[in-house]
Amino acid sequence: MDEKNKDLETQAKEPASGASPEKLPESQSYTRSEPNGDAAVHNPETASAKDIPVEAVHSAEGVTPEGEPFATATKEEAEASSTHAFFDEAASEPARPATQASGNNGTVPPVPPTRAGGGNLSGNNGGGGEPPKKDGKKKTVWGAFLAGILGVLIGALIVLGFSWGALHDDNNNDATSTTSNTGTTKKVTVENTTGTTQALEKVQDAVVSVLNYQAGTSIATGDTTEDEASSGSGVVYKKNNGKAYVVTNNHVVEGANKLEVTFSSGKKAEAKLVGTDKWNDLAVLEISDKYVTKVAEFGNSDAVKVGEIAIAIGSPLGTEFAGSVTQGIVSGVNRTVPVDTNGDGTEDWEAEVIQTDAAINPGNSGGALVNIEGQVIGINSMKISTENVEGIGFAIPSNTVVPIIDQLEKNGEVERPSLGVTLRDVDTIPEVQQQQVLKLPSGVDYGAMVQQVVAGSAADKAGLKEYDVIVEMNGKKVTNSMTLRQILYANDVKIGDKMEVKYYREGKKETTTVTLTAASSTNQ
């Protein structure tokens, strides 16, 4: 029992202020009244007398409990109280205790007893009230009945309104209906168009699977066969004169005896390798345009912002999942990632890439990284794949891709300027040899050492020799052979350009000017 009910029980046991204890019926209980309980129905006026002592309520009628009129009572009040007393004495049936509902007010006078037949005697403030009001119950019942009818009508109108709205919406949707014994079932088709789906409509069919077939030997017969060695993805970027061109990664087509392209429709076409660029990991394939239905459009990767939507499309894990789409954001731009281009375990190039958290899995290589406009902003190339790393993938920026594939398409190779030397990083040479053989001054423990000079090359003509250590070129510091290549292969450097080179020879720093020539596959 909570503290509120304890207080009420205590009040019920104590006599009302100003009342004689022997005058209260012992069969009654005194609790606080709720507005919606039996007390509200049988005694609607109890709230006005909640704080008035029982005896004070009787005296308010004009007479004392003994039937004597007060000096201040009027004649009408005295006669009314005598009539009340008459009805109280006439009620000779034994009374049944009537428990009032608990409410928020103080102690109130007892509620008149309820008869077994379900009727009631509605008194005014207890035993000395007005004569019974026989029409009170009927009014209450009729009021409840009318309120119920009104509620049903309002509910019906609300249901009809919702039903009409639903019917109206159904008429505006593409729907098919089937009728069964239990009712009508509707199958509603909702067209869900987003920026991503609109972007995919422009480019998805331009992304293809690239299959790499290499020579093998049949175990059963010993004959030479061509088996699928690996697969990747590619992007159709051009269609002209019955031919179409596909850009993909160099590592996707490397070592292939035969190449094949599979379209999103499932149709296949044999592909011809036009050219490759190992430094930027790019390759161009030529195919028939017979099954080409979409050609991708390149966007401006220099305008890409960190945080914008990035969509990766490709064939992860092979053609079974061709055309798979993953979505993320651009996580970073102008990233440089060291790579090993010749597989010797030594990083010999730094690729400038776009970083994304869109899932790039094996088989996605060569596929498209697309912006929300459906433009290709990068060619997916690699990812960091370690146990503690998730969602770090890289794509070659479109502004790097376009000039490279233009050269591959026209020349079959990328013409780059060259010094005509082979190099070795100084930091891989023992310190003793740096001092005794190269005779580098203290504090110079970096640079690219010339191992060999090609006769007649740009370096040869400029006077560079074996064991010279190049530390600066074109005004930029050279820390190793990788940084030298980045300076040499920059987009603003062309064949025929003159470039100032600073180097150490026999411990002395010297300067020369080199006129760049076209690069070969093995020399810088």
Buried (B, 14 or more C-beta within 10 A) or exposed (E): EEEEEEEBEEBEEEBBEEBEEEEBEEEBEBBBBBEEBBBBBBBBEBBEBBEBBBBBBBBBBBBBBEEEBBEEBEEEBBEBBBEBBEBBEEBEEEBEEBEBBBBEBBBBBBBBBBEEEEEBBBBBBBBBBBBBBEEBBEEBEEEEEEEEEEEEEEEEEEEEEEEEEEEEEEEEEEEEEEEEEEEEEEEEEEEEEEEBEEBBEBBBBBBBBBBBBBEBEEEEEEEEEEEBBBBBBBBBBBBEEEEBBBBBBBBBBBEBBBBBBBBBEEEBBEBEBBBBBBBBBBBBBBBBBEBBEBBBBBBEBEEBEEEEBBBBBBBBEBBEBBBBBBBBBBBBBEBEBEBEBEEEEEEBBBBBBBBBBBBBBBBBBBBBBBBBBBBBBBBBBBBEEEEEEEBBBBBBBBBBBBEBBEBBBEEEBBEBBBBBBBBBBBEEBEEEEBEEEBBBEEEBEBBBBBEEBBEEBBBBBBBBEEBBBBBBBBEEEBBBBBBBBBBBBEEEBEBEEEBEBBBBBEEEEEEBEBEBBEBEEEBB
